[in-house]
Amino acid sequence: MTLIGHVSPDGDALGSTLALSLVLQKMGHTAKVVFPSAFPPGLGFLPGADRVIIGRDRPEAAESALSDTDIIFLMDFNAPKRVEQLTDALCQSKAYKVMIDHHLHPTKDVDLCFSYPVKAATCHLLYEMFQALGWERYIDKSVAECIYTGMSTDTGGFNYNSEDPGLYTTISHLLEHGIEKDRITSLITRSYSIDKVKLTAHLMANNMTFYPEYHTAIIRMGKKEKGMFDYQVGDTEGLVNEPLAAKDIHFSIFLHEQARYTKISLRSKGEFPVNEFAHKFFNGGGHRNAAGAEVYAPLKEVNNMVIEAVRLMHPKDDE
């Protein structure tokens, strides 16, 4: 079996994929884990992370894992394009494809789909699937750590998309498996490099623009900043949340220039639906207070597009 997650994997993608792979291994299956690109070093503590195949580093091994298998689990993404350079290998594989995800608009190009956008994290959905399947006996501390990490990171430390009481019931069960919640939180949020701290300070002070009439802040990061601060994968994780600490900012946007596209990260507080904003203007998606999109255009062009979109749809004064 092969499990694959999306490009630029976050805690939910890595946590759900590793959790399911560990359970499958306990059941006697061989399970390979593949990602198109590397995950943030701060998530390297997760059990099984050292055995992940990174497509950009080992393209032949990644493509082989997708072609030479009977079943592929597509974890925490809703469309094949989300695995970038591995899209063709995934689509051309004759393996039975199972999608487990919580994003809107899931592809129909799979054999079996478990898609529940109401869930705050794929890891939470996966835990409930383990319960429904009678697989709780396979959950140990390692599996529980992976699940908790995904739930925590995809809700910003349970600060958004986290009103479901079931989240906290699940946390209670995970604690019974021996996870050290405070330790995991510390590893995720307090193990940054000095360069990351300096990059964050620079972007907030010099690359953030506040649009008071729209209650919106936009942070921009181009290739220049990556060179200035020895950028590493994951160094801007969570940055989009920071402007929301200001009472007058209801909508936060982070534009991150990549090699071939610009990544848009969106966060809001209150009722402003960033998932609708992402879908309407950029063919993206997500949840009410956390969403994103990718636009195959340079940073300057995407910035202009975003500003125009904000003018057309922005938080109201009473939000």
ZINOR-V117542 format. One record per residue. N is the residue number from 0. PSI is psi in degrees with one decimal (NA if undefined). Layout:
N_PSI / N_PSI
This chain:
0_149.9 / 1_137.3 / 2_134.0 / 3_139.2 / 4_177.3 / 5_165.7 / 6_151.5 / 7_58.9 / 8_138.5 / 9_-170.5 / 10_-33.5 / 11_-41.1 / 12_-48.7 / 13_-43.8 / 14_-45.8 / 15_-40.2 / 16_-45.4 / 17_-39.4 / 18_-46.9 / 19_-38.1 / 20_-39.1 / 21_-40.7 / 22_-43.3 / 23_-38.8 / 24_-38.1 / 25_-26.1 / 26_0.2 / 27_8.5 / 28_154.3 / 29_125.9 / 30_116.5 / 31_144.6 / 32_128.9 / 33_139.1 / 34_145.4 / 35_-37.2 / 36_170.3 / 37_152.6 / 38_160.8 / 39_137.1 / 40_-30.0 / 41_-14.1 / 42_4.6 / 43_-10.3 / 44_-15.8 / 45_137.1 / 46_127.0 / 47_-8.7 / 48_-29.4 / 49_-9.5 / 50_5.6 / 51_138.4 / 52_119.2 / 53_118.9 / 54_-38.9 / 55_-26.5 / 56_-35.2 / 57_69.2 / 58_-39.9 / 59_-41.1 / 60_-39.2 / 61_-45.5 / 62_-36.5 / 63_-39.5 / 64_-29.9 / 65_-29.9 / 66_-33.5 / 67_59.5 / 68_158.4 / 69_-31.5 / 70_136.7 / 71_127.2 / 72_122.9 / 73_111.8 / 74_123.5 / 75_31.0 / 76_155.7 / 77_-2.3 / 78_143.6 / 79_-30.1 / 80_-17.0 / 81_-4.2 / 82_13.4 / 83_-114.3 / 84_-11.1 / 85_5.9 / 86_-47.9 / 87_-43.7 / 88_-38.3 / 89_-47.9 / 90_-34.1 / 91_-14.8 / 92_139.6 / 93_5.5 / 94_154.2 / 95_128.1 / 96_128.0 / 97_123.2 / 98_131.8 / 99_112.5 / 100_166.5 / 101_19.6 / 102_158.0 / 103_160.5 / 104_58.5 / 105_145.7 / 106_154.7 / 107_-1.4 / 108_45.0 / 109_163.3 / 110_-29.6 / 111_130.6 / 112_125.3 / 113_95.8 / 114_116.5 / 115_86.3 / 116_-18.6 / 117_-16.9 / 118_138.4 / 119_-24.7 / 120_148.5 / 121_-34.0 / 122_-37.6 / 123_-42.9 / 124_-44.5 / 125_-42.2 / 126_-43.3 / 127_-30.1 / 128_-41.7 / 129_-42.0 / 130_-48.0 / 131_-32.0 / 132_-6.6 / 133_26.6 / 134_11.0 / 135_-26.6 / 136_-16.4 / 137_-4.8 / 138_120.4 / 139_-168.5 / 140_-40.4 / 141_-47.2 / 142_-43.1 / 143_-38.1 / 144_-42.0 / 145_-44.3 / 146_-45.6 / 147_-41.4 / 148_-43.9 / 149_-41.9 / 150_-41.0 / 151_-47.8 / 152_-34.4 / 153_-3.6 / 154_12.8 / 155_45.9 / 156_33.8 / 157_39.3 / 158_-10.8 / 159_159.5 / 160_40.7 / 161_33.2 / 162_-6.7 / 163_116.7 / 164_-28.2 / 165_-27.0 / 166_-43.6 / 167_-28.4 / 168_-41.6 / 169_-42.7 / 170_-41.6 / 171_-43.2 / 172_-39.4 / 173_-36.1 / 174_-33.8 / 175_-20.3 / 176_3.5 / 177_10.5 / 178_149.1 / 179_89.8 / 180_-45.8 / 181_-37.1 / 182_-43.2 / 183_-43.6 / 184_-42.1 / 185_-42.7 / 186_-35.0 / 187_-41.9 / 188_-7.6 / 189_34.8 / 190_36.9 / 191_157.3 / 192_161.6 / 193_-37.8 / 194_-37.6 / 195_-42.9 / 196_-42.7 / 197_-39.0 / 198_-45.2 / 199_-46.2 / 200_-42.1 / 201_-46.8 / 202_-41.1 / 203_-37.2 / 204_-33.9 / 205_-22.0 / 206_13.8 / 207_131.7 / 208_130.8 / 209_128.3 / 210_90.3 / 211_-34.5 / 212_-18.2 / 213_2.7 / 214_38.5 / 215_142.4 / 216_139.5 / 217_125.6 / 218_135.7 / 219_136.0 / 220_119.8 / 221_-172.2 / 222_-28.2 / 223_-47.4 / 224_-32.6 / 225_-38.7 / 226_-33.0 / 227_-32.8 / 228_25.5 / 229_54.6 / 230_135.2 / 231_153.0 / 232_130.2 / 233_-5.8 / 234_-20.2 / 235_10.4 / 236_125.5 / 237_-8.2 / 238_-36.8 / 239_-21.1 / 240_-25.1 / 241_-44.8 / 242_-23.6 / 243_-8.4 / 244_-22.4 / 245_133.0 / 246_-26.2 / 247_-3.0 / 248_118.3 / 249_-14.0 / 250_121.6 / 251_134.3 / 252_131.6 / 253_122.2 / 254_120.2 / 255_109.9 / 256_124.5 / 257_-175.4 / 258_-41.7 / 259_-5.1 / 260_173.9 / 261_125.3 / 262_132.9 / 263_120.6 / 264_136.0 / 265_135.1 / 266_151.1 / 267_166.0 / 268_151.7 / 269_-147.4 / 270_-1.1 / 271_121.4 / 272_95.2 / 273_-23.0 / 274_-37.9 / 275_-39.3 / 276_-47.0 / 277_-42.8 / 278_-42.0 / 279_-41.8 / 280_-25.0 / 281_12.4 / 282_32.0 / 283_-157.0 / 284_-173.8 / 285_-136.9 / 286_173.1 / 287_-44.6 / 288_1.8 / 289_118.6 / 290_-178.9 / 291_175.3 / 292_168.1 / 293_131.5 / 294_125.1 / 295_72.6 / 296_157.7 / 297_162.8 / 298_-47.7 / 299_-42.9 / 300_-43.1 / 301_-37.6 / 302_-44.6 / 303_-38.8 / 304_-41.3 / 305_-43.4 / 306_-42.5 / 307_-39.4 / 308_-39.3 / 309_-38.6 / 310_-34.3 / 311_-28.6 / 312_110.5 / 313_164.1 / 314_142.9 / 315_161.8 / 316_-29.9 / 317_5.5 / 318_NA
